[in-house]
Amino acid sequence: MRLMKHFAFAAAALFVCLGIPCLYFLQAGTLFRGADAVSGASLDVPDKPSGTFLILLNRERHPLTAEEWEAFFSEQEVGVIMEDVHCLITRGDVSGKELADRYRARLAENQMTVAEEDGTLVVSRAENGQFDVILISTDAAEIYDYSRIRDNGETMLIEVGGKEA
């Protein structure tokens, strides 16, 4: 009886000292679920929000890849774009944020960053060419009067229509 108690105590001590850290660092949950590398890395792309959107792309910051970005934002098939992009959206533009999240999900991790800013500040950045990409719904564009930015030669304007409501 005494030998069995000693053996049980030694086994428990070994499990605590070696077993628990081993399970922690090996991510035991994935060992027992049988997940493979492909299914673990897949990401669902959100649906397109309804409505129409304006995407402003600064050609000066993307002189070699502007056409590739235009195809990407127009939902066409493109290869790997070897550039990062910083996307500005106006604060409170919910459908614009949903579309930005959709685009971000289609790219490699951290290739597209999204920042929300006040609409007036975003218009000012657009007028002065201090942006990479601006994504805005047409409703919000009317509120902040984006019509004066459309004719700028350094800015590529891409109109995108979402799914029908």
Secondary structure as GFF3:
##gff-version 3
##sequence-region A 1 165
A	DSSP	alpha_helix	2	14	.	.	.	ID=ss1
A	DSSP	pi_helix	15	19	.	.	.	ID=ss2
A	DSSP	alpha_helix	20	25	.	.	.	ID=ss3
A	DSSP	alpha_helix	28	33	.	.	.	ID=ss4
A	DSSP	alpha_helix	37	41	.	.	.	ID=ss5
A	DSSP	beta_strand	52	58	.	.	.	ID=ss6
A	DSSP	alpha_helix	66	73	.	.	.	ID=ss7
A	DSSP	beta_strand	85	90	.	.	.	ID=ss8
A	DSSP	alpha_helix	94	106	.	.	.	ID=ss9
A	DSSP	beta_strand	112	117	.	.	.	ID=ss10
A	DSSP	alpha_helix	119	128	.	.	.	ID=ss11
A	DSSP	beta_strand	133	137	.	.	.	ID=ss12
A	DSSP	alpha_helix	138	143	.	.	.	ID=ss13
A	DSSP	three_ten_helix	146	148	.	.	.	ID=ss14
A	DSSP	beta_strand	155	161	.	.	.	ID=ss15
###
